[in-house]
């Protein structure tokens, strides 16, 4: 399967997982705690099952690194090509009834996130992109191209973490242009706003994210002309030890 077919596959699975997530939300659910004390729900597990089973059925040769499987000790070795899956990014928001959560599916090739999908079931919308081929958002069955905007001279719109703002390292961020508006938001949907060209930057400098938290967002953002850098100014890479990020800053277009 080529990248376009794999992106369509990921978008279809994100949509199916999103329908299951919303059905669980409407029916009610319990919030459990994993060993690291982070929350998990039936929506996380069912969404992951839908996505990983669909990926394996269509592309069995591509290994899958998925958050809940990793939490259960299923840790495949790093491969040159693999999927990264976060079945429900923003579980805290989901549990609190805040509609800022998404499914994240990314394909990694030689350390780069080459395509990604962010499914936002509460909107509902699908954000997707392939490096070098552009990005789009689908709402109501209509796909619209997305473009990140250049840095406005009048000031930046900054996307901030809703749940982790006090410890993201945001206080140490020194932008070249003043921040004129700060918008708190949960999950990787923050980066979709930058990809859409309605925001400009999102710093996350604390090094507490995992690769599945950022890979799909980075692929969508970079496909839209934006950027996601590590603290050393290099594009964020994947397949690192323990699949852990050091920290990063997401930007719009140059």
C-alpha positions as CSV (number, residue, x, y, z in Angstrom):
1,X,0.0,0.0,0.0
2,X,1.3,3.5,-0.8
3,X,1.1,6.4,1.5
4,X,-2.2,7.7,0.2
5,X,-3.8,4.3,0.7
6,X,-2.3,4.0,4.2
7,X,-3.6,7.5,5.1
8,X,-7.1,6.6,4.0
9,X,-6.9,3.4,6.1
10,X,-5.8,5.4,9.1
11,X,-8.5,8.0,8.6
12,X,-11.2,5.3,8.2
13,X,-10.1,3.6,11.4
14,X,-9.9,6.9,13.3
15,X,-13.5,7.5,12.3
16,X,-14.6,4.1,13.4
17,X,-12.8,4.4,16.7
18,X,-14.3,7.9,17.2
19,X,-17.8,6.5,16.8
20,X,-17.0,3.9,19.5
21,X,-15.6,6.6,21.8
22,X,-18.7,8.7,21.5
23,X,-21.0,5.7,22.1
24,X,-19.1,5.0,25.4
25,X,-19.3,8.7,26.4
26,X,-23.0,8.7,25.9
27,X,-23.5,5.4,27.8
28,X,-21.3,6.4,30.7
29,X,-18.0,4.9,31.8
30,X,-15.7,4.3,34.8
31,X,-12.2,5.9,35.1
32,X,-9.4,3.6,36.2
33,X,-5.8,4.3,37.0
34,X,-2.8,2.7,35.3
35,X,0.4,2.0,37.2
36,X,1.7,5.5,36.5
37,X,-1.5,6.9,37.9
38,X,-2.7,8.2,34.5
39,X,-6.3,7.7,33.8
40,X,-7.7,5.0,31.4
41,X,-11.2,4.2,30.3
42,X,-13.0,1.6,28.2
43,X,-12.9,4.1,25.4
44,X,-9.1,4.0,25.4
45,X,-9.1,0.2,25.2
46,X,-11.9,-0.3,22.7
47,X,-10.5,2.5,20.4
48,X,-7.1,0.9,20.5
49,X,-8.6,-2.5,19.6
50,X,-10.4,-1.1,16.6
51,X,-7.3,0.8,15.3
52,X,-4.7,-1.9,15.9
53,X,-6.9,-4.8,14.5
54,X,-7.7,-2.7,11.4
55,X,-4.0,-1.8,10.8
56,X,-2.9,-5.4,11.2
57,X,-5.6,-6.8,8.9
58,X,-4.7,-4.3,6.1
59,X,-0.9,-4.0,6.6
60,X,0.3,-7.0,8.7
61,X,3.9,-6.3,7.8
62,X,4.0,-3.0,9.7
63,X,4.6,-3.3,13.5
64,X,2.4,-1.3,15.8
65,X,3.4,0.6,19.0
66,X,0.2,1.5,20.9
67,X,-0.1,3.2,24.2
68,X,-2.4,0.8,26.1
69,X,-0.5,-2.3,24.8
70,X,2.8,-0.6,26.0
71,X,1.2,-0.1,29.4
72,X,0.5,-3.8,29.5
73,X,4.1,-4.6,28.7
74,X,3.7,-5.3,24.9
75,X,6.8,-3.5,23.6
76,X,7.8,-4.5,20.1
77,X,11.4,-3.7,19.1
78,X,12.0,-0.5,17.2
79,X,11.8,-1.1,13.4
80,X,12.6,1.1,10.4
81,X,8.9,1.4,9.7
82,X,6.1,1.2,12.3
83,X,2.8,2.7,13.4
84,X,2.5,4.8,16.5
85,X,-1.0,4.8,18.0
86,X,-2.6,6.8,20.8
87,X,-6.2,5.6,20.9
88,X,-7.5,8.4,23.1
89,X,-5.3,11.4,23.6
90,X,-6.8,13.7,26.2
91,X,-8.3,11.0,28.5
92,X,-8.5,13.6,31.3
93,X,-10.6,15.9,29.1
94,X,-12.7,13.0,28.0
95,X,-13.4,11.9,31.6
96,X,-14.2,15.5,32.6
97,X,-16.7,16.0,29.7
98,X,-14.5,18.5,27.9
99,X,-14.7,17.8,24.1
100,X,-10.9,18.1,23.5
101,X,-9.7,14.6,22.9
102,X,-8.6,12.7,19.8
103,X,-7.3,9.5,18.3
104,X,-3.7,9.7,17.0
105,X,-2.4,7.4,14.2
106,X,1.0,7.9,12.6
107,X,3.3,6.0,10.3
108,X,7.0,6.3,11.1
109,X,9.7,5.6,8.4
110,X,13.4,5.9,9.3
111,X,12.7,8.0,12.4
112,X,10.3,10.5,10.7
113,X,6.5,10.8,11.0
114,X,5.6,10.6,7.3
115,X,1.8,10.6,7.6
116,X,-0.7,11.1,10.4
117,X,-4.3,11.3,11.3
118,X,-5.9,13.1,14.3
119,X,-9.5,12.0,14.7
120,X,-11.6,14.4,16.7
121,X,-14.9,12.6,17.4
122,X,-16.5,15.4,19.5
123,X,-16.3,18.0,16.7
124,X,-16.6,15.7,14.6
125,X,-13.5,16.1,12.3
126,X,-10.6,14.2,10.9
127,X,-7.3,16.0,10.4
128,X,-4.7,14.2,8.2
129,X,-1.6,14.8,6.2
130,X,1.3,13.2,4.3
131,X,4.7,14.9,4.2
132,X,5.3,16.6,0.8
133,X,1.7,16.0,-0.2
134,X,-0.3,18.4,2.0
135,X,-2.8,18.2,4.8
136,X,-6.6,18.4,5.0
137,X,-9.4,18.4,7.5
138,X,-12.7,16.5,6.9
139,X,-15.9,17.8,8.3
140,X,-19.3,16.5,7.2
141,X,-17.8,14.4,4.5
142,X,-16.0,17.4,2.9
143,X,-12.2,17.6,2.8
144,X,-10.7,21.1,3.0
145,X,-6.9,21.7,2.5
146,X,-5.1,23.1,5.5
147,X,-2.1,25.5,5.6
148,X,-0.2,26.7,8.6
149,X,0.4,30.4,8.6
150,X,3.7,32.4,8.9
151,X,4.5,34.1,12.2
152,X,2.3,37.2,12.4
153,X,4.2,40.4,13.1
154,X,1.4,41.6,15.3
155,X,1.9,38.8,17.8
156,X,1.5,35.1,18.4
157,X,-1.5,33.0,19.3
158,X,-0.1,30.3,21.7
159,X,-1.7,27.0,22.3
160,X,-1.2,25.8,25.9
161,X,-1.9,22.5,27.6
162,X,-5.1,22.5,29.5
163,X,-4.2,19.8,31.9
164,X,-0.4,20.2,32.3
165,X,0.2,23.9,31.8
166,X,1.9,24.5,35.2
167,X,4.7,22.0,34.4
168,X,5.2,22.1,30.6
169,X,8.2,24.4,30.7
170,X,6.1,27.1,29.1
171,X,7.5,29.7,31.5
172,X,10.9,29.2,29.9
173,X,9.7,29.8,26.4
174,X,11.1,33.1,24.9
175,X,9.4,33.8,21.5
176,X,10.8,36.2,19.0
177,X,7.4,38.0,18.8
178,X,5.1,38.7,21.7
179,X,2.3,36.4,22.6
180,X,-1.0,38.3,22.3
181,X,-3.4,35.4,23.0
182,X,-3.1,32.1,24.9
183,X,-5.6,29.4,24.3
184,X,-5.7,26.3,26.6
185,X,-6.6,23.1,25.0
186,X,-6.4,19.4,25.7
187,X,-4.8,16.7,23.6
188,X,-3.0,16.9,20.2
189,X,-5.8,19.0,18.8
190,X,-3.6,22.0,19.8
191,X,-1.4,21.2,16.9
192,X,-4.3,20.9,14.5
193,X,-5.1,24.5,15.3
194,X,-1.6,25.5,14.2
195,X,-1.9,23.3,11.1
196,X,-5.2,25.1,10.3
197,X,-3.5,28.5,10.5
198,X,-5.6,29.8,13.4
199,X,-2.7,29.6,16.0
200,X,1.1,29.9,15.8
201,X,3.0,28.0,18.5
202,X,2.8,25.5,21.3
203,X,5.8,24.9,23.6
204,X,6.1,21.7,25.5
205,X,9.6,21.8,27.1
206,X,9.2,19.5,30.1
207,X,10.1,16.3,28.3
208,X,7.1,14.4,29.7
209,X,5.4,13.3,26.5
210,X,5.6,10.0,24.7
211,X,6.1,9.5,21.0
212,X,2.5,8.5,20.4
213,X,1.5,11.9,21.8
214,X,3.2,13.8,19.0
215,X,3.8,11.7,15.9
216,X,0.4,12.1,14.2
217,X,0.3,15.7,15.1
218,X,3.7,16.3,13.7
219,X,2.9,14.6,10.5
220,X,-0.2,16.7,10.0
221,X,1.5,19.9,11.1
222,X,4.5,19.4,8.8
223,X,2.3,18.4,5.9
224,X,0.5,21.7,6.4
225,X,3.8,23.6,6.3
226,X,4.4,23.9,10.0
227,X,7.3,22.6,12.1
228,X,7.9,20.6,15.3
229,X,11.4,20.9,16.8
230,X,13.2,19.3,19.7
231,X,15.0,21.6,22.2
232,X,18.1,21.5,20.0
233,X,16.3,22.9,17.0
234,X,16.1,19.6,15.1
235,X,12.9,18.0,13.7
236,X,11.4,15.6,16.3
237,X,12.4,12.0,15.6
238,X,10.9,8.7,16.5
239,X,12.1,5.3,17.7
240,X,14.0,6.8,20.6
241,X,14.7,4.8,23.8
242,X,11.5,3.9,25.6
243,X,9.6,5.9,22.9
244,X,10.0,9.0,25.1
245,X,10.3,12.6,23.9
246,X,12.8,15.1,25.3
247,X,10.6,18.1,24.8
248,X,9.6,20.2,21.7
249,X,8.1,23.3,20.3
250,X,5.5,23.3,17.5
251,X,5.4,26.2,15.1
252,X,3.4,27.4,12.1
253,X,5.0,28.1,8.8
254,X,8.3,30.0,8.4
